[in-house]
């Protein structure tokens, strides 16, 4: 019998899952262009969300009825998360506007 997780436990697991995906993406940067890695990560996320939406639908009609709402929900969720992370990354720049994470970026 499992118990429900507290909000703090859920947040911890959420961050662990996100960090595992980021770790994989960082490893893929060795030998791949960051835009390919980024696009692959986004595509994988979209495929998993499509699976999630399909998994909760009882039939095709219910699935089709949920599509527009799902697209709106995940688009807004991504927008919110991206805006938050872009704001957080402001602190990664020095006075000279050079990224702190320069060692992870491929030279052009």
Phi and psi in radians as a Rosetta constraint file:
Dihedral C 1 N 2 CA 2 C 2 CIRCULARHARMONIC -1.769 0.35
Dihedral N 2 CA 2 C 2 N 3 CIRCULARHARMONIC 2.669 0.35
Dihedral C 2 N 3 CA 3 C 3 CIRCULARHARMONIC -1.822 0.35
Dihedral N 3 CA 3 C 3 N 4 CIRCULARHARMONIC 2.810 0.35
Dihedral C 3 N 4 CA 4 C 4 CIRCULARHARMONIC -1.307 0.35
Dihedral N 4 CA 4 C 4 N 5 CIRCULARHARMONIC 2.502 0.35
Dihedral C 4 N 5 CA 5 C 5 CIRCULARHARMONIC -1.403 0.35
Dihedral N 5 CA 5 C 5 N 6 CIRCULARHARMONIC 2.617 0.35
Dihedral C 5 N 6 CA 6 C 6 CIRCULARHARMONIC -1.281 0.35
Dihedral N 6 CA 6 C 6 N 7 CIRCULARHARMONIC 2.907 0.35
Dihedral C 6 N 7 CA 7 C 7 CIRCULARHARMONIC -1.060 0.35
Dihedral N 7 CA 7 C 7 N 8 CIRCULARHARMONIC -0.686 0.35
Dihedral C 7 N 8 CA 8 C 8 CIRCULARHARMONIC -1.103 0.35
Dihedral N 8 CA 8 C 8 N 9 CIRCULARHARMONIC -0.734 0.35
Dihedral C 8 N 9 CA 9 C 9 CIRCULARHARMONIC -1.148 0.35
Dihedral N 9 CA 9 C 9 N 10 CIRCULARHARMONIC -0.730 0.35
Dihedral C 9 N 10 CA 10 C 10 CIRCULARHARMONIC -1.078 0.35
Dihedral N 10 CA 10 C 10 N 11 CIRCULARHARMONIC -0.758 0.35
Dihedral C 10 N 11 CA 11 C 11 CIRCULARHARMONIC -1.077 0.35
Dihedral N 11 CA 11 C 11 N 12 CIRCULARHARMONIC -0.710 0.35
Dihedral C 11 N 12 CA 12 C 12 CIRCULARHARMONIC -1.116 0.35
Dihedral N 12 CA 12 C 12 N 13 CIRCULARHARMONIC -0.786 0.35
Dihedral C 12 N 13 CA 13 C 13 CIRCULARHARMONIC -1.139 0.35
Dihedral N 13 CA 13 C 13 N 14 CIRCULARHARMONIC -0.736 0.35
Dihedral C 13 N 14 CA 14 C 14 CIRCULARHARMONIC -0.975 0.35
Dihedral N 14 CA 14 C 14 N 15 CIRCULARHARMONIC -0.850 0.35
Dihedral C 14 N 15 CA 15 C 15 CIRCULARHARMONIC -1.135 0.35
Dihedral N 15 CA 15 C 15 N 16 CIRCULARHARMONIC -0.693 0.35
Dihedral C 15 N 16 CA 16 C 16 CIRCULARHARMONIC -1.090 0.35
Dihedral N 16 CA 16 C 16 N 17 CIRCULARHARMONIC -0.744 0.35
Dihedral C 16 N 17 CA 17 C 17 CIRCULARHARMONIC -1.131 0.35
Dihedral N 17 CA 17 C 17 N 18 CIRCULARHARMONIC -0.819 0.35
Dihedral C 17 N 18 CA 18 C 18 CIRCULARHARMONIC -1.060 0.35
Dihedral N 18 CA 18 C 18 N 19 CIRCULARHARMONIC -0.772 0.35
Dihedral C 18 N 19 CA 19 C 19 CIRCULARHARMONIC -1.097 0.35
Dihedral N 19 CA 19 C 19 N 20 CIRCULARHARMONIC -0.612 0.35
Dihedral C 19 N 20 CA 20 C 20 CIRCULARHARMONIC -1.125 0.35
Dihedral N 20 CA 20 C 20 N 21 CIRCULARHARMONIC -0.701 0.35
Dihedral C 20 N 21 CA 21 C 21 CIRCULARHARMONIC -1.169 0.35
Dihedral N 21 CA 21 C 21 N 22 CIRCULARHARMONIC -0.724 0.35
Dihedral C 21 N 22 CA 22 C 22 CIRCULARHARMONIC -1.140 0.35
Dihedral N 22 CA 22 C 22 N 23 CIRCULARHARMONIC -0.706 0.35
Dihedral C 22 N 23 CA 23 C 23 CIRCULARHARMONIC -1.041 0.35
Dihedral N 23 CA 23 C 23 N 24 CIRCULARHARMONIC -0.771 0.35
Dihedral C 23 N 24 CA 24 C 24 CIRCULARHARMONIC -1.094 0.35
Dihedral N 24 CA 24 C 24 N 25 CIRCULARHARMONIC -0.791 0.35
Dihedral C 24 N 25 CA 25 C 25 CIRCULARHARMONIC -1.069 0.35
Dihedral N 25 CA 25 C 25 N 26 CIRCULARHARMONIC -0.736 0.35
Dihedral C 25 N 26 CA 26 C 26 CIRCULARHARMONIC -1.078 0.35
Dihedral N 26 CA 26 C 26 N 27 CIRCULARHARMONIC -0.687 0.35
Dihedral C 26 N 27 CA 27 C 27 CIRCULARHARMONIC -1.146 0.35
Dihedral N 27 CA 27 C 27 N 28 CIRCULARHARMONIC -0.619 0.35
Dihedral C 27 N 28 CA 28 C 28 CIRCULARHARMONIC -1.239 0.35
Dihedral N 28 CA 28 C 28 N 29 CIRCULARHARMONIC -0.309 0.35
Dihedral C 28 N 29 CA 29 C 29 CIRCULARHARMONIC -1.138 0.35
Dihedral N 29 CA 29 C 29 N 30 CIRCULARHARMONIC -0.362 0.35
Dihedral C 29 N 30 CA 30 C 30 CIRCULARHARMONIC -1.358 0.35
Dihedral N 30 CA 30 C 30 N 31 CIRCULARHARMONIC 1.634 0.35
Dihedral C 30 N 31 CA 31 C 31 CIRCULARHARMONIC 1.901 0.35
Dihedral N 31 CA 31 C 31 N 32 CIRCULARHARMONIC -0.166 0.35
Dihedral C 31 N 32 CA 32 C 32 CIRCULARHARMONIC -2.210 0.35
Dihedral N 32 CA 32 C 32 N 33 CIRCULARHARMONIC 2.616 0.35
Dihedral C 32 N 33 CA 33 C 33 CIRCULARHARMONIC -1.176 0.35
Dihedral N 33 CA 33 C 33 N 34 CIRCULARHARMONIC 2.448 0.35
Dihedral C 33 N 34 CA 34 C 34 CIRCULARHARMONIC -1.068 0.35
Dihedral N 34 CA 34 C 34 N 35 CIRCULARHARMONIC -0.493 0.35
Dihedral C 34 N 35 CA 35 C 35 CIRCULARHARMONIC -1.250 0.35
Dihedral N 35 CA 35 C 35 N 36 CIRCULARHARMONIC -0.574 0.35
Dihedral C 35 N 36 CA 36 C 36 CIRCULARHARMONIC -1.181 0.35
Dihedral N 36 CA 36 C 36 N 37 CIRCULARHARMONIC -0.788 0.35
Dihedral C 36 N 37 CA 37 C 37 CIRCULARHARMONIC -1.066 0.35
Dihedral N 37 CA 37 C 37 N 38 CIRCULARHARMONIC -0.800 0.35
Dihedral C 37 N 38 CA 38 C 38 CIRCULARHARMONIC -1.066 0.35
Dihedral N 38 CA 38 C 38 N 39 CIRCULARHARMONIC -0.828 0.35
Dihedral C 38 N 39 CA 39 C 39 CIRCULARHARMONIC -1.109 0.35
Dihedral N 39 CA 39 C 39 N 40 CIRCULARHARMONIC -0.694 0.35
Dihedral C 39 N 40 CA 40 C 40 CIRCULARHARMONIC -1.109 0.35
Dihedral N 40 CA 40 C 40 N 41 CIRCULARHARMONIC -0.702 0.35
Dihedral C 40 N 41 CA 41 C 41 CIRCULARHARMONIC -1.126 0.35
Dihedral N 41 CA 41 C 41 N 42 CIRCULARHARMONIC -0.772 0.35
Dihedral C 41 N 42 CA 42 C 42 CIRCULARHARMONIC -1.114 0.35
Dihedral N 42 CA 42 C 42 N 43 CIRCULARHARMONIC -0.751 0.35
Dihedral C 42 N 43 CA 43 C 43 CIRCULARHARMONIC -1.112 0.35
Dihedral N 43 CA 43 C 43 N 44 CIRCULARHARMONIC -0.756 0.35
Dihedral C 43 N 44 CA 44 C 44 CIRCULARHARMONIC -1.069 0.35
Dihedral N 44 CA 44 C 44 N 45 CIRCULARHARMONIC -0.726 0.35
Dihedral C 44 N 45 CA 45 C 45 CIRCULARHARMONIC -1.101 0.35
Dihedral N 45 CA 45 C 45 N 46 CIRCULARHARMONIC -0.726 0.35
Dihedral C 45 N 46 CA 46 C 46 CIRCULARHARMONIC -1.154 0.35
Dihedral N 46 CA 46 C 46 N 47 CIRCULARHARMONIC -0.671 0.35
Dihedral C 46 N 47 CA 47 C 47 CIRCULARHARMONIC -1.126 0.35
Dihedral N 47 CA 47 C 47 N 48 CIRCULARHARMONIC -0.705 0.35
Dihedral C 47 N 48 CA 48 C 48 CIRCULARHARMONIC -1.193 0.35
Dihedral N 48 CA 48 C 48 N 49 CIRCULARHARMONIC -0.668 0.35
Dihedral C 48 N 49 CA 49 C 49 CIRCULARHARMONIC -1.168 0.35
Dihedral N 49 CA 49 C 49 N 50 CIRCULARHARMONIC -0.641 0.35
Dihedral C 49 N 50 CA 50 C 50 CIRCULARHARMONIC -1.083 0.35
Dihedral N 50 CA 50 C 50 N 51 CIRCULARHARMONIC -0.730 0.35
Dihedral C 50 N 51 CA 51 C 51 CIRCULARHARMONIC -1.053 0.35
Dihedral N 51 CA 51 C 51 N 52 CIRCULARHARMONIC -0.752 0.35
Dihedral C 51 N 52 CA 52 C 52 CIRCULARHARMONIC -1.077 0.35
Dihedral N 52 CA 52 C 52 N 53 CIRCULARHARMONIC -0.813 0.35
Dihedral C 52 N 53 CA 53 C 53 CIRCULARHARMONIC -1.080 0.35
Dihedral N 53 CA 53 C 53 N 54 CIRCULARHARMONIC -0.796 0.35
Dihedral C 53 N 54 CA 54 C 54 CIRCULARHARMONIC -1.134 0.35
Dihedral N 54 CA 54 C 54 N 55 CIRCULARHARMONIC -0.589 0.35
Dihedral C 54 N 55 CA 55 C 55 CIRCULARHARMONIC -1.185 0.35
Dihedral N 55 CA 55 C 55 N 56 CIRCULARHARMONIC -0.500 0.35
Dihedral C 55 N 56 CA 56 C 56 CIRCULARHARMONIC -1.612 0.35
Dihedral N 56 CA 56 C 56 N 57 CIRCULARHARMONIC -0.207 0.35
Dihedral C 56 N 57 CA 57 C 57 CIRCULARHARMONIC -1.366 0.35
Dihedral N 57 CA 57 C 57 N 58 CIRCULARHARMONIC 2.417 0.35
Dihedral C 57 N 58 CA 58 C 58 CIRCULARHARMONIC -1.432 0.35
Dihedral N 58 CA 58 C 58 N 59 CIRCULARHARMONIC -0.419 0.35
Dihedral C 58 N 59 CA 59 C 59 CIRCULARHARMONIC -2.797 0.35
Dihedral N 59 CA 59 C 59 N 60 CIRCULARHARMONIC 3.077 0.35
Dihedral C 59 N 60 CA 60 C 60 CIRCULARHARMONIC -1.069 0.35
Dihedral N 60 CA 60 C 60 N 61 CIRCULARHARMONIC -0.705 0.35
Dihedral C 60 N 61 CA 61 C 61 CIRCULARHARMONIC -1.105 0.35
Dihedral N 61 CA 61 C 61 N 62 CIRCULARHARMONIC -0.760 0.35
Dihedral C 61 N 62 CA 62 C 62 CIRCULARHARMONIC -1.140 0.35
Dihedral N 62 CA 62 C 62 N 63 CIRCULARHARMONIC -0.699 0.35
Dihedral C 62 N 63 CA 63 C 63 CIRCULARHARMONIC -1.062 0.35
Dihedral N 63 CA 63 C 63 N 64 CIRCULARHARMONIC -0.900 0.35
Dihedral C 63 N 64 CA 64 C 64 CIRCULARHARMONIC -1.092 0.35
Dihedral N 64 CA 64 C 64 N 65 CIRCULARHARMONIC -0.598 0.35
Dihedral C 64 N 65 CA 65 C 65 CIRCULARHARMONIC -1.215 0.35
Dihedral N 65 CA 65 C 65 N 66 CIRCULARHARMONIC -0.404 0.35
Dihedral C 65 N 66 CA 66 C 66 CIRCULARHARMONIC -1.607 0.35
Dihedral N 66 CA 66 C 66 N 67 CIRCULARHARMONIC -0.159 0.35
Dihedral C 66 N 67 CA 67 C 67 CIRCULARHARMONIC -1.071 0.35
Dihedral N 67 CA 67 C 67 N 68 CIRCULARHARMONIC -0.876 0.35
Dihedral C 67 N 68 CA 68 C 68 CIRCULARHARMONIC -1.078 0.35
Dihedral N 68 CA 68 C 68 N 69 CIRCULARHARMONIC -0.768 0.35
Dihedral C 68 N 69 CA 69 C 69 CIRCULARHARMONIC -1.121 0.35
Dihedral N 69 CA 69 C 69 N 70 CIRCULARHARMONIC -0.653 0.35
Dihedral C 69 N 70 CA 70 C 70 CIRCULARHARMONIC -1.144 0.35
Dihedral N 70 CA 70 C 70 N 71 CIRCULARHARMONIC -0.779 0.35
Dihedral C 70 N 71 CA 71 C 71 CIRCULARHARMONIC -1.072 0.35
Dihedral N 71 CA 71 C 71 N 72 CIRCULARHARMONIC -0.792 0.35
Dihedral C 71 N 72 CA 72 C 72 CIRCULARHARMONIC -1.080 0.35
Dihedral N 72 CA 72 C 72 N 73 CIRCULARHARMONIC -0.790 0.35
Dihedral C 72 N 73 CA 73 C 73 CIRCULARHARMONIC -1.069 0.35
Dihedral N 73 CA 73 C 73 N 74 CIRCULARHARMONIC -0.906 0.35
Dihedral C 73 N 74 CA 74 C 74 CIRCULARHARMONIC -1.248 0.35
Dihedral N 74 CA 74 C 74 N 75 CIRCULARHARMONIC -0.534 0.35
Dihedral C 74 N 75 CA 75 C 75 CIRCULARHARMONIC -1.145 0.35
Dihedral N 75 CA 75 C 75 N 76 CIRCULARHARMONIC -0.811 0.35
Dihedral C 75 N 76 CA 76 C 76 CIRCULARHARMONIC -1.175 0.35
Dihedral N 76 CA 76 C 76 N 77 CIRCULARHARMONIC -0.686 0.35
Dihedral C 76 N 77 CA 77 C 77 CIRCULARHARMONIC -1.082 0.35
Dihedral N 77 CA 77 C 77 N 78 CIRCULARHARMONIC -0.799 0.35
Dihedral C 77 N 78 CA 78 C 78 CIRCULARHARMONIC -1.104 0.35
Dihedral N 78 CA 78 C 78 N 79 CIRCULARHARMONIC -0.778 0.35
Dihedral C 78 N 79 CA 79 C 79 CIRCULARHARMONIC -1.000 0.35
Dihedral N 79 CA 79 C 79 N 80 CIRCULARHARMONIC -0.810 0.35
Dihedral C 79 N 80 CA 80 C 80 CIRCULARHARMONIC -1.104 0.35
Dihedral N 80 CA 80 C 80 N 81 CIRCULARHARMONIC -0.797 0.35
Dihedral C 80 N 81 CA 81 C 81 CIRCULARHARMONIC -1.148 0.35
Dihedral N 81 CA 81 C 81 N 82 CIRCULARHARMONIC -0.720 0.35
Dihedral C 81 N 82 CA 82 C 82 CIRCULARHARMONIC -1.120 0.35
Dihedral N 82 CA 82 C 82 N 83 CIRCULARHARMONIC -0.786 0.35
Dihedral C 82 N 83 CA 83 C 83 CIRCULARHARMONIC -1.062 0.35
Dihedral N 83 CA 83 C 83 N 84 CIRCULARHARMONIC -0.736 0.35
Dihedral C 83 N 84 CA 84 C 84 CIRCULARHARMONIC -1.086 0.35
Dihedral N 84 CA 84 C 84 N 85 CIRCULARHARMONIC -0.799 0.35
Dihedral C 84 N 85 CA 85 C 85 CIRCULARHARMONIC -1.221 0.35
Dihedral N 85 CA 85 C 85 N 86 CIRCULARHARMONIC -0.642 0.35
Dihedral C 85 N 86 CA 86 C 86 CIRCULARHARMONIC -1.090 0.35
Dihedral N 86 CA 86 C 86 N 87 CIRCULARHARMONIC -0.715 0.35
Dihedral C 86 N 87 CA 87 C 87 CIRCULARHARMONIC -1.113 0.35
Dihedral N 87 CA 87 C 87 N 88 CIRCULARHARMONIC -0.744 0.35
Dihedral C 87 N 88 CA 88 C 88 CIRCULARHARMONIC -1.094 0.35
Dihedral N 88 CA 88 C 88 N 89 CIRCULARHARMONIC -0.614 0.35
Dihedral C 88 N 89 CA 89 C 89 CIRCULARHARMONIC -1.266 0.35
Dihedral N 89 CA 89 C 89 N 90 CIRCULARHARMONIC -0.224 0.35
Dihedral C 89 N 90 CA 90 C 90 CIRCULARHARMONIC -0.963 0.35
Dihedral N 90 CA 90 C 90 N 91 CIRCULARHARMONIC -0.603 0.35
Dihedral C 90 N 91 CA 91 C 91 CIRCULARHARMONIC -1.260 0.35
Dihedral N 91 CA 91 C 91 N 92 CIRCULARHARMONIC -0.170 0.35
Dihedral C 91 N 92 CA 92 C 92 CIRCULARHARMONIC -1.482 0.35
Dihedral N 92 CA 92 C 92 N 93 CIRCULARHARMONIC 0.018 0.35
Dihedral C 92 N 93 CA 93 C 93 CIRCULARHARMONIC -1.817 0.35
Dihedral N 93 CA 93 C 93 N 94 CIRCULARHARMONIC 2.454 0.35
Dihedral C 93 N 94 CA 94 C 94 CIRCULARHARMONIC -1.573 0.35
Dihedral N 94 CA 94 C 94 N 95 CIRCULARHARMONIC -3.101 0.35
Dihedral C 94 N 95 CA 95 C 95 CIRCULARHARMONIC -1.018 0.35
Dihedral N 95 CA 95 C 95 N 96 CIRCULARHARMONIC -0.570 0.35
Dihedral C 95 N 96 CA 96 C 96 CIRCULARHARMONIC -1.493 0.35
Dihedral N 96 CA 96 C 96 N 97 CIRCULARHARMONIC 0.116 0.35
Dihedral C 96 N 97 CA 97 C 97 CIRCULARHARMONIC 1.149 0.35
Dihedral N 97 CA 97 C 97 N 98 CIRCULARHARMONIC 0.474 0.35
Dihedral C 97 N 98 CA 98 C 98 CIRCULARHARMONIC -1.680 0.35
Dihedral N 98 CA 98 C 98 N 99 CIRCULARHARMONIC 2.350 0.35
Dihedral C 98 N 99 CA 99 C 99 CIRCULARHARMONIC -1.119 0.35
Dihedral N 99 CA 99 C 99 N 100 CIRCULARHARMONIC 2.404 0.35
Dihedral C 99 N 100 CA 100 C 100 CIRCULARHARMONIC -1.171 0.35
Dihedral N 100 CA 100 C 100 N 101 CIRCULARHARMONIC -0.444 0.35
Dihedral C 100 N 101 CA 101 C 101 CIRCULARHARMONIC -1.690 0.35
Dihedral N 101 CA 101 C 101 N 102 CIRCULARHARMONIC 0.485 0.35
Dihedral C 101 N 102 CA 102 C 102 CIRCULARHARMONIC -0.985 0.35
Dihedral N 102 CA 102 C 102 N 103 CIRCULARHARMONIC -0.580 0.35
Dihedral C 102 N 103 CA 103 C 103 CIRCULARHARMONIC -1.135 0.35
Dihedral N 103 CA 103 C 103 N 104 CIRCULARHARMONIC -0.318 0.35
Dihedral C 103 N 104 CA 104 C 104 CIRCULARHARMONIC -1.596 0.35
Dihedral N 104 CA 104 C 104 N 105 CIRCULARHARMONIC -0.192 0.35
Dihedral C 104 N 105 CA 105 C 105 CIRCULARHARMONIC -1.650 0.35
Dihedral N 105 CA 105 C 105 N 106 CIRCULARHARMONIC 2.363 0.35
Dihedral C 105 N 106 CA 106 C 106 CIRCULARHARMONIC -1.260 0.35
Dihedral N 106 CA 106 C 106 N 107 CIRCULARHARMONIC 2.495 0.35
Dihedral C 106 N 107 CA 107 C 107 CIRCULARHARMONIC -1.296 0.35
Dihedral N 107 CA 107 C 107 N 108 CIRCULARHARMONIC 2.359 0.35
